[in-house]
């Protein structure tokens, strides 16, 4: 098949890819682009996961794009609603017609001679290989393997006579009515699954090796509903978004600064939810708040299910699977008809693509990230990577805006190539995911790029700081090489502190 050329190729049609495409349409209207998506539908995560109760763990007023308000008072939206929101956003911004479905990108090589990316993609419907070239490539694939999640090899697993179902591959029409279910795990997936399945199952047990910090959150925001009655939709959205960003930042920063105080606060909240009769060892983590992500409990549904006797928590280690369930190290046996290993993700960068630069492999673990948007030493390429401490999409918006600014500057100056160079050996030990200590991150330490110890190589996970850097600071900062030369822009007026702050909170 003949080669197809675009100014920009976006890999992935999930939240990040659609967001990047919308910003490209709005801010670089003259550029040709295509979105290469392996699945047969857009939505990414929200198309892949189909387990009962699948929903956002971030509030939708910050998870929504800054240019398209999330309407209504629903705070935690279900997966179908989020996918529909992404679909409508793509349609309204006329980017849906640029998506090419069923294409699994297999290779991506930068040619220094031709000054472009050369990609091959397998059409999984026809079996044919398609060829693409692009001046700029943007990876919007998230950070986990869509083909398989992480699941340990449990002793005696083959002895179990019931069903074993991984949340990432939920079978359509699974009937768990009146069944005994054991969900292995204590993360967001388990916290969502347990109360949802408990509505129909005979009993659901959440089997955890160690507890997670939980935070009850109402699914409907009554304040926002009131604001929407007296203010315009856009104004109500901006005010709610600003409030929620501020609250999220406060909780995270306070947790890092005063971990013992926040630990007592979080555990006190849970104590009031579960009552005096509950065993708090099931809710008391052995790490500080935000060493791992907090898990949101929608409307306290998990606690209600436990009080009703429909769900319970077991904190123990697995000895082995048996014919009828799971035997724990303590000797207790959990009877089960269905076992669900909600044991985490398998980390994978760029959807499994292993990029090369002039035929040389790009080894991610040896690379450092520039402003959390570009990979050191990789020309004309961006990577949209959201936040882990607040809503993913907050970073999607400002990272996409930055890449559009970069491309527009290159057009204005007549530059053909741009590459970030770490000439000061800034590489640190922390990965791009920062200080989080979750199991899925630790397992992937040999696959993740690093962040640096200083300057634009250091990832702060600070939204306000990133807004200032990505939206207002000069592109030509001395760290980027354009056509092989470093350039410094003259200092530009950024509007002082208030403009970045106002822009960060209100999305303007």
Secondary structure, 3 states (H helix, E strand, C coil): CCCEEEEEEEECCCHHHHHHHHHHHHHCCCCCEEEEECCCCCCCHHHHCCCCCCECCCCHHHHCCCCCCCCCCECCCEHHHHHHHHHHHHHHCCCHHHEEECEEEEEEEEECCCCEEEEEEEECCCCCEEEEEEEEEEECCCCECCCCCCCCCCCCHHHCCCEECCHHHCCCCCCCCCCEEEEECCCHHHHHHHHHHHCCCCEEEEEECCCCCEEEECCECHHHHHHHHHCCHHHHHHHHHHHHHHHHHHHHHHHHHCHHHHHHHHHHHHHHHHCCCCCHHHHCCCCCCCCCCCEEEECCHHHHHHHCCCEEEEECCEEEEECCEEEECCCCEEECCEEEECCCCCECHHHHCCCEECCEECCHHHCEEECCCEECCCCCEEECCCCCCCCHHHHHHHHHHHHHHHHHHHHHHCCCCEEECCCCCCEEEEECCECCCCHHHHHCCCCCCEEECCHHHCCCCCHHHHHHHHHHCCCCEEEEEECCEEEECCCCCCCHHHHHHHHHHHCC
